Amino acid sequence: MPKSTPKNISDRIQDSLTISNFHFSKLDSVIGDYRVRLLKNDWPFISKGNKLTNSTVLNLQNNIDSLASQILYDKITWEEAHRKLAAYYLRIKDIDSFLEEMDALISQYPIVVEYYDYVANVLLPVKDYNRAYKYLMKGYKIKPGRFTAKWLGIIDLYNNKMDSAEKYLKESLTYDNEDSQVWYNLAGVYVKKNNYKQALENVNKALSLQPNYPEASNLQRQLQNAVDRMN
């Protein structure tokens, strides 16, 4: 939410600000709907003789309904329900719905770094770099580390942001200087900067850590030829 809100702001605008700044999913809507249904199925809204069973009132139809009812009956926590639903969407490869659930969790628990890393680890293999970068950066601002610095650097290299890529990749090496992928990508930064000697040093380091690294071997041959021509 914004840090300060004018005292005379209208209810409509307040609602709009809340919706735009607070993440909630269909699960949260169903939870709210069920709470209202159960409330209206009791006094003073209905007489005792006309009260329906809770199962009839809720009328569970799907996975979301089931999770919502489990929250109402304190069988699982709100956080557990969203995690389970996120995992379900991930299994069926519905990434947008997965992100919706994770955004709800992150909105509620913004300092849990593991949630940002979890989302990034889902998005990186499918090369959804723009969305992955957003979560990596948020996690990095809370707690910088090897994983976030590494992938911020790799994505910046992918997007031709060489200075930023160099910064993050070098930072990643301060946490773990035996990651061959970081050395290889740092070599790529220096290739882009036309610093072939430095690039060759870095790709050599990558191969010393992982001799069976086809991309690094290919780059090493190209760089060695380029350096030889320069001498």
Order of alpha helices (4+ residues) and beta strands (2+ residues): alpha-alpha-alpha-alpha-alpha-alpha-alpha-alpha-alpha-alpha-alpha-alpha-alpha
